[in-house]
Amino acid sequence: MINKNAVSKNLPTIKDVAAAAGVSLKTVSRVINDEGHVREQTREKVLAAIKAIGYQPNAIARSLRVRKTYTIGVIIADVTNSFFSMIVRGIEDVAASQNYSVIIANSDESLEKERNYVRVFAEKQVEGMIIVPASGSQKYLEGMVGHIPLIFVDRCPGEIKGPVVKVENEKGAYELTSHLLKHGYEEIAFIGCQPNLTTAIERFAGFKKALNEYGLKIKPHLVKTGNKTMHDAYRAIEEMFKQPRRPQAILATNNFMLIGALRALNHMGMEVPRDVALVGFDDFEMADVCRPYLTVVTQPAYAMGREAASALFKRMNNPEIEDEEIVLPVELVIRESCGCINHSAKIALQA
């Protein structure tokens, strides 16, 4: 029988558990740490006492004892972006299956914030990190390689090598651009993020490859890069449509760029795809609900998170594993935002 009268009024301790169960501190410790050498009847009695008095093991004390914190750190660009939040969900599900907790930080695409969070995570003694690298150089991580397992996701780091989980960026942008070209669009705008990110470089390469195959060249006035937010994309579209020669179609290179472009077009009273076609790299929750339904390349964000977390735990268990690049497939989803351009609209746009 559990002796609740032996429990103090403060937060329950291991001593309270021992008193309530009528056993020694050593016995309680063995049960908590699953060390064995405890009779089943006694184990059940201790577990019943833990539940009855609401005892919570001291994670800090346990980590000091076993030299493990059972935590990993994750740095993403922006958790409000559904793409990154789905990556985090995939990471969390794998971590939970390993009885690990996840600490999440947002870099806001700032290399300085990324560096600060890496330092904080190291001070908290996380056992591994998953990072969506910000634009710039990750050379500062060189001293950490070999001490804390690292996995990069979505993008490759700058100026250092490391294990990466990414998607077929060039292929996805190539397929989107080819889709527009097959429907008669030639004046295609490219709305991108920071141009030195590997995702941006690869997607621009796919865009360029498709244009080259149709005998077309990049038109600088139709390329707007360096955008971070939906508002940046909104302004880029506004500026583009103030020019004498407007685009017939727009390729937005992530979901924020796509939403920002759509808002700008709606604000200017332009209808998609009647006045301009719009396609994007990244699906998002409302892409198949808002009208017109948006043609996109989908990325398996949740699977990226799971792959990154699985790779991290493998590296945590075996630090000698060689760096690898895991590339997941993308899929072109054709909806309504790209119709065949009619001849009269084409003439009007190029006038």
C-alpha positions in Angstrom: 0.0 0.0 0.0 1.3 3.5 -0.9 2.1 5.7 2.1 1.1 9.2 0.9 1.5 10.6 4.4 5.3 10.2 4.0 5.4 12.6 1.1 6.6 16.2 1.7 4.4 19.2 0.6 7.1 20.3 -1.9 7.8 18.8 -5.3 8.1 15.0 -4.8 11.7 13.7 -4.7 13.2 10.3 -5.0 13.2 10.1 -1.2 9.4 10.7 -1.2 9.0 7.8 -3.7 11.1 5.5 -1.5 9.1 6.5 1.6 5.8 6.1 -0.2 6.7 2.6 -1.6 8.5 1.5 1.6 11.8 0.7 -0.2 15.3 2.0 -0.3 16.6 4.9 -2.4 18.8 2.4 -4.3 15.8 0.3 -5.3 13.9 3.4 -6.6 17.0 4.4 -8.5 17.3 1.0 -10.1 13.6 1.1 -11.2 13.9 4.6 -12.6 17.0 3.8 -14.6 15.7 0.3 -15.6 18.9 -1.3 -14.2 17.3 -4.7 -13.4 18.0 -6.6 -10.2 14.6 -5.7 -8.8 11.7 -8.1 -8.2 8.7 -7.5 -10.4 6.4 -7.0 -7.4 8.7 -4.4 -6.0 9.1 -2.7 -9.4 5.3 -2.4 -9.7 5.1 -1.0 -6.2 7.7 1.7 -7.0 6.0 2.6 -10.3 2.7 2.9 -8.5 4.3 5.2 -5.9 5.8 7.4 -8.7 2.3 7.7 -10.3 0.5 8.3 -7.1 2.6 11.2 -5.8 3.4 12.7 -9.2 7.2 12.3 -9.1 9.1 13.5 -12.2 12.7 12.4 -12.6 15.3 15.1 -12.6 16.5 15.2 -16.2 19.6 17.3 -15.4 20.8 14.9 -12.7 20.1 12.0 -15.0 22.1 13.6 -17.9 25.0 14.2 -15.6 25.0 10.6 -14.4 24.7 9.0 -17.8 26.5 11.8 -19.7 23.6 12.2 -22.2 21.1 15.0 -22.4 18.6 13.1 -24.7 18.2 16.3 -26.7 19.0 17.5 -30.3 19.0 21.0 -31.6 17.3 22.1 -34.8 17.9 25.5 -36.5 15.5 26.4 -39.3 14.9 29.6 -41.3 11.3 30.3 -40.1 8.9 28.1 -38.3 5.9 30.2 -39.7 6.8 28.8 -43.1 4.8 25.6 -43.5 7.6 24.0 -45.4 10.0 24.3 -42.5 7.4 23.4 -39.9 6.7 20.1 -41.8 10.5 19.4 -41.7 10.5 19.9 -38.0 7.5 17.6 -37.6 9.4 14.8 -39.4 12.4 15.4 -37.1 10.3 15.4 -34.0 8.6 12.1 -34.8 11.9 10.3 -35.3 13.3 12.0 -32.2 10.3 10.9 -30.1 10.7 7.3 -31.2 14.3 7.5 -29.8 13.0 9.1 -26.5 14.8 12.4 -27.4 13.5 15.9 -27.1 14.0 18.6 -29.8 15.0 22.3 -29.2 14.0 24.5 -32.1 15.4 27.9 -33.1 14.7 30.2 -36.0 17.6 31.9 -37.8 15.3 34.2 -39.8 17.9 33.7 -42.6 20.5 35.4 -40.5 23.9 33.9 -40.3 24.6 35.7 -37.0 21.5 34.3 -35.4 22.4 30.8 -36.7 25.9 31.1 -35.1 24.5 32.3 -31.8 22.0 29.4 -31.6 24.7 26.9 -32.5 26.7 28.3 -29.5 23.7 28.1 -27.2 23.0 24.5 -28.3 26.6 23.5 -27.7 26.4 25.0 -24.2 23.3 23.1 -23.5 25.2 20.0 -24.6 22.7 18.8 -27.2 23.9 15.5 -28.7 23.4 16.5 -32.3 22.2 19.3 -34.5 20.1 19.6 -37.7 20.6 22.9 -39.5 19.0 24.7 -42.4 22.0 26.8 -43.2 21.6 30.6 -43.7 23.1 32.4 -46.6 26.9 32.8 -46.1 29.7 30.7 -44.7 29.3 27.9 -42.2 33.1 27.6 -41.9 32.7 28.5 -38.2 31.4 25.0 -37.7 34.7 23.3 -38.7 35.9 23.2 -35.0 32.7 21.4 -34.1 32.9 18.6 -36.7 33.9 15.4 -34.9 32.6 16.6 -31.6 28.9 17.2 -32.2 27.2 15.3 -35.1 25.7 17.7 -37.7 23.2 17.2 -40.5 22.2 19.9 -43.0 18.8 19.9 -44.5 17.2 21.6 -47.5 20.5 23.4 -48.4 24.2 22.7 -48.5 26.4 24.7 -46.1 28.7 27.4 -47.3 32.5 26.8 -47.6 32.4 23.5 -45.7 31.3 20.0 -46.5 28.8 18.0 -44.5 26.0 15.5 -44.7 22.9 17.0 -46.5 19.3 16.0 -47.1 17.8 17.9 -50.0 15.6 17.6 -53.0 15.9 17.7 -56.8 15.9 21.4 -57.0 17.2 21.8 -60.6 14.9 19.2 -61.9 11.9 20.8 -60.2 12.6 24.2 -61.6 13.3 22.7 -65.1 9.9 21.0 -65.1 8.0 24.1 -64.1 9.7 26.2 -66.7 9.3 23.6 -69.4 5.6 23.4 -68.5 5.2 27.1 -69.1 7.2 27.0 -72.3 5.1 24.1 -73.7 2.0 26.3 -73.1 3.5 29.1 -75.3 4.9 31.4 -72.6 8.3 32.9 -73.4 8.5 36.1 -71.3 8.9 34.2 -68.0 9.8 36.0 -64.7 11.9 34.4 -62.1 11.2 35.4 -58.5 13.9 34.0 -56.2 15.5 34.2 -52.7 19.1 34.9 -51.8 21.1 34.1 -54.9 24.0 32.4 -53.1 21.9 29.7 -51.4 22.4 26.3 -53.0 18.6 25.9 -53.5 18.5 29.2 -55.4 21.5 28.3 -57.5 20.1 24.9 -58.4 16.6 26.2 -59.2 18.0 29.0 -61.3 20.1 26.4 -63.2 16.9 24.4 -64.0 15.1 27.6 -65.1 18.1 28.5 -67.4 18.4 24.9 -68.8 14.7 24.9 -69.9 15.0 28.3 -71.6 18.2 27.2 -73.4 16.4 24.1 -74.8 13.8 26.4 -76.3 16.5 28.7 -77.8 15.7 31.5 -75.3 18.0 33.5 -73.1 17.7 34.9 -69.6 16.2 38.4 -69.6 17.7 40.4 -66.6 14.6 42.6 -66.2 12.6 39.5 -65.6 14.8 38.1 -62.8 14.2 39.4 -59.2 16.3 37.6 -56.6 17.4 38.5 -53.0 13.9 38.2 -51.6 13.3 36.8 -48.1 9.6 37.4 -47.3 6.2 37.5 -49.0 6.4 41.3 -48.9 9.7 41.2 -50.8 8.1 39.1 -53.5 5.0 41.4 -53.5 7.3 44.4 -54.2 9.3 42.6 -56.8 6.1 41.8 -58.8 4.9 45.4 -58.5 8.2 46.7 -59.8 8.2 44.2 -62.6 4.7 45.1 -63.9 5.7 48.8 -63.9 8.1 48.0 -66.7 7.0 48.5 -70.4 7.6 44.9 -71.2 5.7 42.8 -68.7 6.1 39.0 -68.1 3.6 36.5 -69.5 4.3 34.0 -66.7 6.0 34.0 -63.3 8.0 31.2 -61.6 8.2 31.7 -57.9 10.9 29.7 -56.3 9.3 28.9 -52.9 5.9 29.2 -51.2 6.6 32.6 -49.7 7.5 33.9 -53.1 4.4 32.3 -54.6 2.0 33.7 -52.1 3.6 37.2 -52.3 3.3 37.1 -56.1 -0.3 36.0 -56.0 -1.2 38.8 -53.5 0.5 41.4 -55.7 -1.3 40.2 -58.9 -4.6 40.3 -57.0 -3.9 43.8 -55.7 -3.2 45.0 -59.3 -6.5 43.5 -60.5 -4.7 40.8 -62.6 -6.3 37.4 -63.0 -4.4 34.2 -63.1 -4.0 32.6 -65.7 -6.0 34.9 -67.9 -3.6 37.9 -67.6 -0.5 36.1 -66.4 0.4 32.5 -65.6 1.8 31.7 -62.1 3.7 28.5 -60.9 5.7 27.8 -57.9 8.4 25.7 -56.2 6.7 24.4 -53.0 3.2 23.4 -52.3 1.3 24.9 -49.4 -1.9 24.1 -47.6 -4.2 26.4 -49.6 -2.6 25.9 -53.0 -5.4 23.5 -54.1 -8.1 25.6 -52.4 -7.6 29.2 -53.5 -8.7 30.0 -57.0 -7.1 29.4 -59.4 -5.7 26.2 -58.1 -1.9 26.7 -58.3 0.5 24.6 -60.4 3.5 23.7 -58.2 6.4 21.4 -57.7 5.9 19.7 -54.3 8.7 18.9 -51.9 8.5 16.0 -49.4 9.2 18.2 -46.4 8.0 15.7 -43.8 10.2 13.0 -45.4 13.1 15.4 -45.5 12.8 15.9 -41.7 12.6 12.2 -41.1 15.6 11.4 -43.3 17.6 14.2 -41.6 16.8 12.9 -38.1 17.5 9.3 -39.0 20.8 10.3 -40.5 21.6 12.3 -37.3 20.9 9.4 -35.0 23.0 7.1 -37.1 25.9 9.5 -36.9 25.3 9.9 -33.1 25.7 6.1 -32.8 28.6 5.9 -35.2 30.6 9.1 -35.6 32.8 7.5 -38.3 30.0 7.3 -40.9 31.1 9.1 -44.1 29.3 12.2 -45.2 26.5 11.6 -47.6 24.0 13.6 -49.7 20.5 12.3 -49.7 18.4 13.7 -52.6 14.6 13.2 -52.4 12.4 13.4 -55.5 10.0 16.3 -56.3 6.7 16.1 -58.2 5.1 18.5 -60.7 1.4 19.0 -59.7 -0.5 20.6 -62.6 -3.5 22.6 -61.6 -5.2 25.7 -63.1 -2.7 28.6 -62.8 -1.1 28.0 -66.2 -3.3 27.9 -69.3 -2.3 28.1 -73.0 -1.5 31.7 -73.8 -3.8 33.1 -76.5 -2.3 35.1 -79.4 -4.0 38.4 -78.6 -2.9 38.4 -75.0 0.6 37.5 -76.0 0.7 40.6 -78.4 -0.7 42.9 -75.7 1.8 41.8 -73.1 4.8 42.3 -75.4 3.6 45.7 -76.7 
